[in-house]
Amino acid sequence: MNTLLIGKGDQQVHLNLKYANRHGLIAGATGTGKTVSLMSLAEGFSRQGVPVFITDVKGDISGLAMAGTPSEKLLQRAAQIGIEDYHNEANPVVLWDLAGIQGHPLRTTISEIGPTLLSRILELNDTQSGILDIVFQLADDQGLLLLDLDDLRAMLALVAEERKEVSAKYGLISAQSLAAIQRSVLGLERDGGKDFFGEPALQLEDLIRTNLQGRGIINLLAANKLILTPRLYSSFLLWLLSELFENLPEVGDPEKPKLVFFIDEAHLLFEGCPPSLLKRVEQIMRLIRSKGVGVYFCSQFPDDVPGEILGQLGNRIQHALRAYTPRDQKAVKTAAETFVPNPKLVVSEVISQLGVGEALVSMLADKGVPTMVERALIAPPRCRMGPATSEVLHQARAQSPIGGKYDHAINRESAYELLNQRRSGVATSNPTSTASDTANDGQTGQKAEEQGWFSELIFGNKRRQGLAETLSKQAARTVGSQLGKQILRGILGGMLGKSSRR
């Protein structure tokens, strides 16, 4: 069987990889060992050839890139649990960072993230969100690409300049709401959004990779600074889950997942989430497992996750909770009620008695039925339990197979450049026709100069009279003669482009 050893209670507890795509939860108070459980699960998936994506909020999960230090305590625990081949080793890791400082830049475009998630990032109200919808629609109608924040600002400036015309076609746009959106965009840029939006955009296949030894790559997102802007952090995660859901093919229930997604500080994903977006998340969670993707939330309390989604998390690791406050007591009760009862355990009491590295565990067994809850010692990871050194992280980034693909930004022609060209009156030209255009311009200028000289000869200027005026005066003096008539007709006929001959 393809299984992961989670730990041991009365007997060993395993996670069946066939049901690993049915999501999970790792919960517990600070300092009870939930991060170590996450690391143990992640490297277990990697050893089974399953790629992993993890958000590293505190920086300590980076220890996955570095072999742990052997110790008698770890060897004793491994022997107690029954791990026969336990030894310390590093894992294949690819480092990512939205800012591009601690890992490869992770980008998407304004168009890909869409107006709904962008409105949430910008913290817009309903009226402002409606205006942003109009901006996106206008860009689509005019064939303008929205790739980065410069493009978005250029479109907002266009709407501000042509507000009356746009309002007449798409709906009323107030100057105050438009200005509020522009200020929010400025704040997003200050918070690091400028680095997130642009190209080259992330390609999902680069997250679903194995190394030459068949081990799943662990994609580690440095989020210690990103977490300071919770809306950007949560919206990025929602966007990535949406991209996986919309682009990966249906695979049903595979023998093992195609990708496992760990979300640390999961409560940030749902705080302030509007009902419409929460419903979208619920839908994704229900259906993304058929794409072979398992999502595991890591948070302090089980009720940090909305009930509609909590009910879909079949694999549970619950570390200790301390019932000091009414909030804590409610969380303990919620956690106890989510497990299949075990006659040997009073779950609501045991949760407060668990030691560091102990947890209440329930996994999905045959036919996806959850097992009875077990009190278990969690298997120790083989990597370093703490942050990796800067030298190791630098080496991991230098040896990354995809560094050359994302490390250098691309700024191709999009809305910002095209609108600037419109404002300056410069039309986009074909580079191959530059020489011929220059030659044509020269010929045109020469013709204009010749025409100007001829015009002065015929009509004169302010300082001297032209031939037409001279002859017309002569014609006036001899208008009674046949010669005068012929001269007048000849001059006018020539200027009108007609021959005097019939």
Secondary structure, 3 states (H helix, E strand, C coil): CCEEEEEECCCEEEEEHHHHHHCEEEECCCCCCHHHHHHHHHHHHHHCCCCEEEEECCCHHHHHHCECCCCHHHHHHHHHHCCCCCCCCCCCEEEEECCCCCCEECCECHHHHHHHHHHHHHCCCHHHHHHHHHHHHHHHHCCCCCCCHHHHHHHHHHHHHCHHHHHHHHCCCCHHHHHHHHHHHHHHHHHHHHHHECECCCCHHHCCCECCCCCECEEEEECCCHHHCHHHHHHHHHHHHHHHHHHCCCCCCCCCCCEEEEEECCHHHHCCCCHHHHHHHHHHHHHHHHHCEEEEEEECCHHHCCHHHHCCCCEEEECCCCCCCHHHHHHHHHHHHCCCCCCCCCHHHHCCCCCCCEEEEECECHHHCECCCEEEEECCCCECCCCCCHHHHHHHHHCCCCHHHHCCCECCCCHHHHHHHHHHCCCCCCHHHHHHHHHHHHHHHHHHHHHHHHHHHHHECCCCECHHHHHHHHHHHCCCCHHHHHHHHHHHHHHCCCCCCC
